[in-house]
Amino acid sequence: MNKIFVLVFWWGVVVSAYAESQAPLEIIPDLAKQDLSGVSWAIGPLKETVPQWHLKDTVPKNPGSIMKLLTTWSALNLWGPSYVWNTQVKGNPPDQNGVMHTPLYLVGGGDPGMTIEQWNGLIQSLWDSGVHDVSAGVVLDQSLFVDPEDHRAGTIDQQTARAYNVAPAALQVGYKAMNISLKPDGKQVMIQTNLNLPEITIRNHLKVVRGPCLADWKSYLGLWVKNTAWHSEVFLEGIYPNQCSNKNIEVSVLSNDAYVYATFKKKWQELGGHLPQTPTLGQAPATTPVLLNWPSDSLAVLIQRMNKMSNNPMARNLFLDLSVQPDQMGSESASINQVKRELQEKGLNFSELVIVNGAGLSRDSRISAQHLWQILKLAHEGPWQPEFEAAFSLWGIDGTVRERELYPGCVIRVKTGTLEGVRALAGIVRPNGGVVQGIVLLNTGKVEGMDTLVRIWFNKLCAGGLEDRPVR
């Protein structure tokens, strides 16, 4: 009797798995070996109205960085791929000797991706225009954005020195990050940086040890940053295996305004210009003449940089840009309303949606697999489909999945998401000559099984064994 009960119970579980997952029968034996307790998926041809195969796809889950796809779609929908932002330099024109007798204003325009190279280009152009002496004062204008609440309260993991935790700002340069190159040299670790600013001091206490370079080599490093108003001390401690050769880490240094001004001052002094030791913070009067407009890269280019490498500062800046109006500063709350308004205009109501900062860098973000699949479908059928999908990482080729195994006969574009206790993937699978499939996998359970789960689905989708099945 007990054996019969156990058999009936086991069969009931299997039947329930078939019914709930709506997966094709030949996949179930592989999936049945996996722990799916914390897994949701929505998978199927994007030509259909609903995902063909689904498992708990209406359950709200933390998507990690996949939330960037919603920010990306909203920006493309609002502005189109050619949109650019302008960083402005304002002030009264200089005299014939290049001297400004009133302050120079550096006005943030919300550029999500101003690089150090582009910033130096802006400074060079200002110099070439005839401005050489700004000793009368430099004012940083950050008035386009409201300071985000989590910037005031802290970061997702209290690791303020980590570059992924950099808060947004209307005028931001180089993601407020410094690249540190490590190289073992005898008993010492040689250090080089991409900035070489006098405002940054590095205290190197790393020790070289003999041994292999393990995948988690960073876990043996101690890193923290001590910031004062216009200066940073970066402390490095721990051990560094001699077989690691050259490695790089990114660290958040200085305050945002100190970083902007330190990089401005370095280039300005290299050109031979004069300027005050520190800037002031303020807002340019509306009547102040514009001396220079510096356009950003196009939105299409920026979202590729943002999504392929999952750049959080870019995503957070872009998210605040969504709500900027002539009479309204960009804020997280206004941008949340803007995204929801755009979805409603498309007839979509994501009642479970919780957006925090547009980057997915939060423990509180929530969305369902079904609704992420609908975003993939909406973008796939929209006018900016090429630009949207070009921003995904190409599996096995670039971005966050550049080191993954290729699937012959199949082009896979994905955005991945990783937080503690979260593994997520969303993207497009194109089998050669087959039907275009949208795939969303959200795992907040046994995350160590995510790679196996992805491999099972990619093998089946790329083999073309699913494309002719009717939608259930």
QUIJO-V720875 format. One record per residue. N is the residue number from 1. OMEGA is omega as a letter, one per 20 degrees, with the letter a starting at -180 (NA if undefined). Layout:
N OMEGA
N OMEGA
This chain:
1 r
2 r
3 r
4 a
5 r
6 r
7 r
8 a
9 r
10 a
11 r
12 r
13 a
14 r
15 r
16 r
17 r
18 a
19 a
20 a
21 a
22 r
23 r
24 a
25 a
26 r
27 a
28 r
29 r
30 a
31 a
32 r
33 a
34 r
35 a
36 a
37 a
38 a
39 r
40 r
41 r
42 a
43 r
44 a
45 a
46 r
47 a
48 a
49 a
50 r
51 a
52 a
53 a
54 r
55 r
56 a
57 r
58 a
59 r
60 r
61 r
62 a
63 a
64 a
65 r
66 r
67 r
68 r
69 r
70 r
71 r
72 a
73 a
74 a
75 r
76 r
77 a
78 a
79 a
80 a
81 a
82 a
83 r
84 r
85 r
86 r
87 a
88 r
89 a
90 r
91 r
92 a
93 a
94 r
95 a
96 r
97 r
98 a
99 r
100 a
101 r
102 a
103 r
104 a
105 r
106 a
107 r
108 r
109 r
110 r
111 a
112 a
113 r
114 r
115 r
116 a
117 r
118 r
119 r
120 r
121 r
122 a
123 r
124 r
125 r
126 r
127 a
128 r
129 r
130 r
131 a
132 a
133 a
134 a
135 r
136 r
137 r
138 a
139 r
140 a
141 a
142 a
143 a
144 a
145 r
146 r
147 a
148 a
149 a
150 r
151 r
152 a
153 a
154 a
155 a
156 a
157 a
158 r
159 a
160 r
161 a
162 a
163 a
164 a
165 a
166 r
167 a
168 r
169 a
170 r
171 a
172 a
173 r
174 a
175 a
176 a
177 r
178 r
179 r
180 r
181 a
182 r
183 r
184 a
185 a
186 r
187 a
188 r
189 r
190 a
191 r
192 r
193 r
194 a
195 a
196 a
197 r
198 r
199 a
200 r
201 r
202 r
203 a
204 r
205 r
206 r
207 r
208 r
209 r
210 r
211 a
212 r
213 a
214 a
215 a
216 a
217 a
218 a
219 r
220 r
221 r
222 a
223 r
224 a
225 r
226 a
227 r
228 a
229 a
230 a
231 r
232 r
233 r
234 a
235 r
236 r
237 r
238 a
239 a
240 a
241 a
242 r
243 r
244 a
245 a
246 r
247 a
248 r
249 r
250 a
251 r
252 a
253 r
254 r
255 a
256 a
257 r
258 r
259 r
260 a
261 r
262 r
263 r
264 a
265 a
266 a
267 a
268 r
269 r
270 r
271 a
272 a
273 r
274 a
275 r
276 a
277 r
278 r
279 r
280 r
281 a
282 a
283 r
284 r
285 a
286 a
287 a
288 a
289 r
290 r
291 a
292 r
293 r
294 a
295 r
296 r
297 r
298 r
299 a
300 r
301 a
302 a
303 r
304 r
305 a
306 a
307 a
308 r
309 r
310 a
311 a
312 r
313 r
314 a
315 a
316 r
317 r
318 r
319 r
320 r
321 a
322 a
323 r
324 r
325 r
326 a
327 a
328 r
329 r
330 r
331 a
332 a
333 r
334 r
335 r
336 r
337 r
338 r
339 a
340 r
341 r
342 r
343 a
344 r
345 r
346 r
347 a
348 r
349 a
350 a
351 a
352 a
353 r
354 r
355 r
356 a
357 r
358 a
359 a
360 a
361 a
362 r
363 a
364 a
365 r
366 r
367 r
368 r
369 r
370 a
371 r
372 r
373 r
374 r
375 r
376 a
377 a
378 r
379 a
380 a
381 a
382 a
383 a
384 r
385 a
386 a
387 r
388 a
389 r
390 r
391 r
392 r
393 r
394 a
395 r
396 a
397 a
398 r
399 a
400 a
401 a
402 a
403 a
404 a
405 r
406 r
407 a
408 r
409 a
410 r
411 a
412 r
413 a
414 r
415 r
416 r
417 a
418 r
419 r
420 a
421 a
422 r
423 a
424 r
425 r
426 a
427 a
428 r
429 a
430 r
431 r
432 r
433 a
434 a
435 r
436 a
437 r
438 a
439 r
440 r
441 r
442 a
443 r
444 r
445 r
446 a
447 r
448 r
449 a
450 a
451 r
452 r
453 r
454 a
455 r
456 a
457 a
458 r
459 a
460 a
461 a
462 r
463 r
464 a
465 a
466 a
467 a
468 a
469 r
470 r
471 a
472 NA
